[in-house]
Amino acid sequence: MQVEHSILVNTAPERLFALYADVSHWNRWDPDTKASSIHGPFQTGTSGSLTPTKGNTVSMLLTSVVQNRSFTVEVKIPLFRMVFEHELLPAQEATKVIHRVTFSGALSFLLGRMIGSQLNKGLPVTLAKLKAAAEATKGAV
């Protein structure tokens, strides 16, 4: 199962990527994140933790980071895996931002439906807040 939403942001990919790389402040633009941190640089292979506003803290792993282009986070719990993909695509003088979440594992049918429903409501709000944060400071890359 997969959930995907996108938005056009009037700023350069570098500004958006800077917001992504500031992991401890994800909660400023992601209302579904209470706290987040990583144990090292914002690069492939770095681990960290994420506390959703509703739920328990989970471990996360940056499985792919491409500077100013994309990053992917993997969260695993027993019998369930979520992969959060974040893409930045240049679009003239703007950037198309895509957030995609894929569920897998034995419990994906059950948990994927529950979490997928929440994400379909929450991702557009998250993207709108990310857009507002990026555009408010678009001069500061």
LINWOLIN-V745457 format. One line per field, one symbol per residue. burial: 1 if it has 24 or more other ideal C-beta (glycine too) atoms within 12 Angstrom, else 0. A space follows every 10 residues. Layout:
burial->???
This chain:
burial->1010111110 1110111111 1110011011 1110110100 0100011111 0100000101 1110100111 1111100001 1111111100 0000111111 1110000100 1100110110 0110011011 1011100000 0
